């Protein structure tokens, strides 16, 4: 395949907003090998390792860990590759390393059992900070595996808060403030405009670059970062507007659910849809995953997501339905603007009475 076919720098906005980024088209084994090499170079022989979600909350927690220990090799790992993150920490870190896992929650303990056991066996200690909705079985299993697990109240704390109050260190003022501003974004409070800057900057920059920036500056990003954000936000606002216009509204068991599609900032899209009357919003992405966002009128996003290969919080969750068998399925996904994914997730909303019974 010609490289220009998958690159999107010159695509018209209407096409670019409906297709995944270049990284989607890189085979998993190639991408995993590249990530392995990158993490190995950074983490091999390190005495302090931080396996974290590379979003603002996970990286703010990592900044706090680094401040406490003076160092910490970053091992990025999202919810769908948590096991890879644990494996890399077990393989590359020094024998007897101090390990932190931040802002991640296993959907099923079986998904991580082997590599977590390897990590615990070779480490001096494994500490886990999070604030997601953990099932009792998974929480118990992780603790019994030898992990010092601290799970905060997802309605009150972000993971950076959990790290700041749990770690035994005299943190500098700018990192304490960073935790508060990160909470403003992560808990959808949105009272501090700096939280939107952190969210965007973390999304558009390399995780290590973001981490180094917030370690030095906290929530007050420097001028060059602000200029960078201003440039990138022109396209961001365009993608948000396109996704909002694509939305369809559905009444499901007394809940107004808006479903849309596109490469966009899901939180801002969900906020716009709430203003138009949605109790919950489903934002399907071109790569096949979806974000589910709730409101005061709907706080069961995590229960919906669990039906479709995901999880999260009562008002914010993510998932990727297991419905993509080959590239024809993805081709249909792009040309129909996620029609099958939307239908599967909307069906999960309809199944909520059964989910409630399971929760009880």
C-alpha positions as CSV (number, residue, x, y, z in Angstrom):
1,X,0.0,0.0,0.0
2,X,1.3,3.5,-0.9
3,X,2.1,5.5,2.2
4,X,0.1,8.5,1.0
5,X,-3.1,6.4,1.2
6,X,-3.0,6.1,5.0
7,X,-1.5,9.5,5.8
8,X,-4.1,12.1,6.5
9,X,-2.3,15.4,6.5
10,X,-3.7,16.5,3.1
11,X,-7.2,14.9,3.5
12,X,-10.3,17.1,3.3
13,X,-11.9,17.6,6.7
14,X,-15.0,15.8,5.8
15,X,-13.0,12.7,5.0
16,X,-10.4,13.1,7.7
17,X,-13.1,13.3,10.4
18,X,-14.6,10.0,9.3
19,X,-11.4,7.9,9.0
20,X,-8.9,6.7,11.7
21,X,-5.4,8.1,12.0
22,X,-2.4,6.7,10.4
23,X,-1.5,4.5,13.4
24,X,-4.6,2.5,12.9
25,X,-3.2,1.0,9.7
26,X,0.0,-0.1,11.2
27,X,-0.2,-3.9,12.0
28,X,-0.5,-4.6,15.8
29,X,2.7,-6.7,15.8
30,X,4.7,-4.0,14.1
31,X,3.3,-1.3,16.5
32,X,3.8,-3.5,19.5
33,X,7.5,-4.2,18.5
34,X,8.1,-0.5,18.1
35,X,6.5,0.2,21.4
36,X,8.5,-2.6,23.0
37,X,11.8,-1.0,21.7
38,X,10.8,2.5,22.8
39,X,9.9,1.3,26.3
40,X,13.0,-0.9,26.6
41,X,15.2,2.0,25.9
42,X,13.5,4.1,28.5
43,X,12.9,1.5,31.2
44,X,15.6,-1.2,31.0
45,X,17.2,-1.5,34.4
46,X,15.1,1.3,36.0
47,X,14.6,1.1,39.7
48,X,11.3,3.0,39.6
49,X,8.7,2.1,36.9
50,X,5.3,3.8,36.3
51,X,2.7,1.9,34.2
52,X,0.0,4.4,33.5
53,X,-2.7,5.5,31.2
54,X,-1.2,8.3,29.1
55,X,-4.1,10.6,29.6
56,X,-3.9,13.8,31.8
57,X,-4.9,11.9,35.0
58,X,-2.5,9.0,34.5
59,X,0.4,11.3,33.6
60,X,-0.4,13.7,36.5
61,X,-0.2,10.7,38.8
62,X,3.1,9.7,37.2
63,X,4.5,13.3,37.7
64,X,3.6,12.9,41.4
65,X,5.4,9.6,41.6
66,X,8.5,11.0,40.0
67,X,8.5,13.9,42.4
68,X,8.4,11.5,45.3
69,X,11.2,9.2,44.0
70,X,13.2,11.6,41.9
71,X,12.8,9.4,38.8
72,X,10.4,6.9,37.2
73,X,10.5,5.2,33.8
74,X,7.3,5.8,32.0
75,X,5.5,2.8,30.6
76,X,2.3,4.0,28.8
77,X,-0.6,1.5,28.8
78,X,-4.2,2.0,28.0
79,X,-7.2,0.0,29.2
80,X,-6.9,-2.4,26.2
81,X,-3.2,-3.0,26.5
82,X,-2.8,-3.0,30.3
83,X,-1.3,-6.6,30.2
84,X,1.4,-5.4,27.8
85,X,2.3,-2.6,30.2
86,X,2.6,-5.1,33.1
87,X,4.7,-7.4,30.9
88,X,7.1,-4.6,29.9
89,X,7.5,-3.6,33.5
90,X,8.3,-7.2,34.5
91,X,10.7,-7.7,31.6
92,X,12.6,-4.4,31.5
93,X,12.7,-3.1,35.0
94,X,15.6,-3.8,37.5
95,X,15.3,-6.7,39.8
96,X,13.7,-5.4,43.0
97,X,12.3,-2.3,41.3
98,X,9.6,-0.1,42.8
99,X,6.6,-0.3,40.5
100,X,3.5,1.9,40.3
101,X,0.4,1.3,38.2
102,X,-1.8,4.3,37.7
103,X,-5.3,5.1,36.3
104,X,-6.0,1.6,35.0
105,X,-8.6,-1.0,36.0
106,X,-8.7,-4.6,34.6
107,X,-12.0,-5.6,33.2
108,X,-11.2,-9.2,34.2
109,X,-8.4,-10.4,36.5
110,X,-7.7,-13.3,34.1
111,X,-6.6,-10.7,31.5
112,X,-3.6,-9.7,33.7
113,X,-3.1,-12.6,36.1
114,X,0.1,-14.0,34.6
115,X,2.1,-10.8,33.9
116,X,0.9,-9.3,37.2
117,X,2.3,-12.4,39.0
118,X,5.6,-12.0,37.1
119,X,5.8,-8.3,38.0
120,X,5.1,-8.9,41.7
121,X,7.6,-11.7,41.9
122,X,10.4,-9.6,40.6
123,X,9.6,-6.3,42.2
124,X,10.3,-4.9,45.6
125,X,6.8,-3.5,45.7
126,X,3.9,-2.9,43.4
127,X,1.5,0.0,44.3
128,X,-1.6,0.6,42.3
129,X,-3.5,4.0,42.3
130,X,-6.9,4.3,40.6
131,X,-10.4,5.7,40.8
132,X,-12.4,3.7,38.3
133,X,-15.3,1.4,39.2
134,X,-13.7,-1.9,40.3
135,X,-15.7,-5.1,40.7
136,X,-15.3,-6.7,44.1
137,X,-13.8,-9.9,42.6
138,X,-11.1,-8.0,40.6
139,X,-10.2,-5.8,43.5
140,X,-9.8,-8.7,45.8
141,X,-7.8,-10.7,43.3
142,X,-5.4,-7.8,42.7
143,X,-4.8,-7.3,46.4
144,X,-4.3,-11.0,47.0
145,X,-1.7,-11.0,44.2
146,X,0.5,-8.9,46.4
147,X,-0.4,-5.4,45.2
148,X,-0.9,-2.4,47.5
149,X,-4.1,-1.2,45.8
150,X,-5.7,2.2,46.6
151,X,-9.0,3.0,44.8
152,X,-10.5,6.4,45.2
153,X,-14.1,7.5,45.1
154,X,-14.7,8.1,41.4
155,X,-17.2,10.8,42.2
156,X,-14.8,12.7,44.4
157,X,-11.2,12.0,43.2
158,X,-9.1,11.5,40.1
159,X,-6.1,9.2,40.2
160,X,-3.7,12.1,40.7
161,X,-5.7,12.9,43.9
162,X,-5.3,9.4,45.0
163,X,-1.5,9.5,44.4
164,X,-1.1,12.8,46.0
165,X,-2.8,11.8,49.2
166,X,-1.3,8.3,49.3
167,X,2.3,8.7,48.5
168,X,4.7,9.5,51.3
169,X,6.3,12.7,50.1
170,X,6.2,16.5,50.6
171,X,5.0,17.4,47.1
172,X,5.7,20.8,45.6
173,X,2.7,23.2,45.4
174,X,2.5,23.2,41.6
175,X,1.9,19.4,41.6
176,X,-0.8,19.6,44.3
177,X,-2.5,22.2,42.2
178,X,-2.0,20.0,39.1
179,X,-3.9,17.3,40.8
180,X,-6.8,19.7,41.5
181,X,-6.9,21.0,37.9
182,X,-6.7,17.4,36.6
183,X,-9.7,16.5,38.7
184,X,-11.6,19.4,37.2
185,X,-11.2,17.7,33.8
186,X,-11.4,14.1,34.8
187,X,-14.6,14.5,36.9
188,X,-16.2,16.8,34.3
189,X,-16.4,19.7,36.7
190,X,-15.0,22.1,34.1
191,X,-14.6,25.1,36.4
192,X,-11.0,25.7,35.6
193,X,-10.1,26.6,32.0
194,X,-6.6,25.1,32.5
195,X,-8.1,21.6,32.6
196,X,-9.2,21.8,29.0
197,X,-5.6,22.9,28.1
198,X,-4.2,19.9,29.9
199,X,-6.6,17.5,28.1
200,X,-5.8,18.8,24.7
201,X,-2.0,19.1,25.2
202,X,-1.8,15.5,26.5
203,X,-3.8,14.3,23.5
204,X,-1.6,16.1,20.9
205,X,1.8,15.6,22.4
206,X,4.0,12.6,23.2
207,X,3.4,11.2,26.7
208,X,7.0,11.8,27.8
209,X,7.0,15.4,26.6
210,X,3.7,16.1,28.3
211,X,5.0,14.5,31.5
212,X,8.2,16.6,31.5
213,X,6.1,19.7,30.9
214,X,3.7,19.3,33.8
215,X,6.6,18.2,36.1
216,X,8.2,21.6,35.6
217,X,5.1,23.8,35.1
218,X,2.2,22.1,36.7
219,X,-1.2,23.1,35.3
220,X,0.2,26.5,33.9
221,X,1.4,25.5,30.5
222,X,4.2,27.6,29.0
223,X,3.8,30.0,26.1
224,X,5.0,27.6,23.4
225,X,2.5,25.0,24.5
226,X,-0.3,27.6,24.4
227,X,0.7,28.6,20.9
228,X,0.7,25.0,19.8
229,X,-2.8,24.5,21.3
230,X,-4.2,27.5,19.5
231,X,-3.1,26.1,16.2
232,X,-4.5,22.6,16.7
233,X,-7.8,23.8,18.1
234,X,-8.9,25.1,14.7
235,X,-9.3,21.6,13.4
236,X,-10.6,20.3,16.7
237,X,-13.5,22.7,16.7
238,X,-14.3,21.7,13.1
239,X,-14.4,18.0,14.0
240,X,-16.6,18.7,17.1
241,X,-19.1,20.6,14.9
242,X,-19.2,17.8,12.3
243,X,-19.8,15.1,15.0
244,X,-22.6,17.1,16.7
245,X,-24.4,17.5,13.3
246,X,-24.2,13.8,12.6
247,X,-25.9,12.8,15.9
248,X,-29.3,11.0,16.0
249,X,-31.4,11.0,19.2
250,X,-33.1,7.8,20.5
251,X,-35.6,7.3,23.4
252,X,-34.7,4.1,25.2
253,X,-36.6,3.2,28.4
254,X,-37.1,6.9,29.3
255,X,-33.5,7.9,28.5
256,X,-32.6,10.2,25.7
257,X,-29.5,8.8,24.0
258,X,-27.7,10.7,21.3
259,X,-25.4,8.6,19.1
260,X,-22.8,10.0,16.7
261,X,-19.6,9.2,14.8
262,X,-16.3,10.8,14.0
263,X,-12.8,11.5,15.0
264,X,-13.4,14.2,17.6
265,X,-13.1,15.2,21.2
266,X,-15.8,13.1,22.8
267,X,-16.2,15.2,26.0
268,X,-16.9,18.4,24.1
269,X,-19.2,16.6,21.7
270,X,-21.1,15.0,24.6
271,X,-21.5,18.3,26.3
272,X,-23.0,19.8,23.1
273,X,-25.4,16.9,22.9
274,X,-26.4,17.3,26.5
275,X,-27.3,20.9,25.8
276,X,-29.5,19.6,23.0
277,X,-31.4,17.4,25.5
278,X,-29.4,14.1,25.6
279,X,-29.2,12.2,28.9
280,X,-26.4,10.1,27.5
281,X,-24.2,10.4,24.5
282,X,-22.5,7.6,22.4
283,X,-19.5,8.8,20.4
284,X,-18.3,6.1,18.0
285,X,-14.8,6.5,16.7
286,X,-13.4,5.5,13.3
287,X,-11.0,3.1,14.9
288,X,-14.0,1.1,16.2
289,X,-14.0,2.1,19.9
290,X,-16.7,4.3,21.5
291,X,-17.1,6.7,24.4
292,X,-20.2,6.7,26.5
293,X,-21.0,9.8,28.4
294,X,-23.8,10.4,30.9
295,X,-25.3,13.2,33.0
296,X,-27.1,13.7,36.3
297,X,-30.0,12.0,34.6
298,X,-28.0,8.9,33.6
299,X,-25.3,7.4,35.7
300,X,-24.9,3.9,34.3
301,X,-22.4,4.3,31.5
302,X,-20.0,1.7,33.0
303,X,-22.9,-0.8,33.1
304,X,-23.6,-0.2,29.4
305,X,-19.9,-0.5,28.5
306,X,-19.5,-3.8,30.3
307,X,-22.1,-5.3,27.9
308,X,-19.8,-4.4,24.9
309,X,-16.3,-5.2,26.0
310,X,-15.6,-2.1,28.1
311,X,-16.0,-0.4,31.4
312,X,-15.3,2.9,33.2
313,X,-17.3,5.3,35.4
314,X,-21.0,5.9,36.0
315,X,-20.9,9.0,33.9
316,X,-18.1,8.2,31.5
317,X,-17.0,4.8,30.0
318,X,-15.4,3.4,27.0
319,X,-15.7,0.2,24.9
320,X,-14.8,-1.5,21.7
321,X,-17.5,-4.1,20.6
322,X,-16.0,-7.3,19.4
323,X,-17.6,-7.1,16.0
324,X,-14.7,-6.5,13.6
325,X,-13.5,-9.7,11.9
326,X,-11.7,-8.3,8.9
327,X,-11.2,-5.1,6.9
328,X,-14.5,-5.4,5.2
329,X,-16.1,-4.9,8.6
330,X,-14.0,-1.8,9.1
331,X,-14.8,-0.6,5.5
332,X,-18.5,-0.9,6.3
333,X,-17.9,0.9,9.7
334,X,-16.3,3.9,7.9
335,X,-18.8,4.1,5.1
336,X,-21.9,3.8,7.3
337,X,-20.5,6.0,10.1
338,X,-20.4,3.3,12.7
339,X,-23.9,2.0,12.1
340,X,-23.3,-1.5,13.5
341,X,-21.4,-0.2,16.5
342,X,-24.1,2.3,17.3
343,X,-26.7,-0.5,17.1
344,X,-24.8,-2.8,19.4
345,X,-24.3,-0.1,22.1
346,X,-27.9,1.1,21.8
347,X,-29.0,-2.5,22.4
348,X,-26.8,-2.5,25.5
349,X,-28.9,0.5,26.8
350,X,-32.0,-1.5,26.2
351,X,-30.6,-4.4,28.2
352,X,-30.0,-2.2,31.3
353,X,-32.7,-3.9,33.4
354,X,-30.8,-7.1,33.1
355,X,-27.5,-5.3,33.9
356,X,-29.1,-3.9,37.0
357,X,-29.9,-7.3,38.2
358,X,-26.3,-8.5,37.6
359,X,-25.0,-5.5,39.5
360,X,-27.1,-6.3,42.5
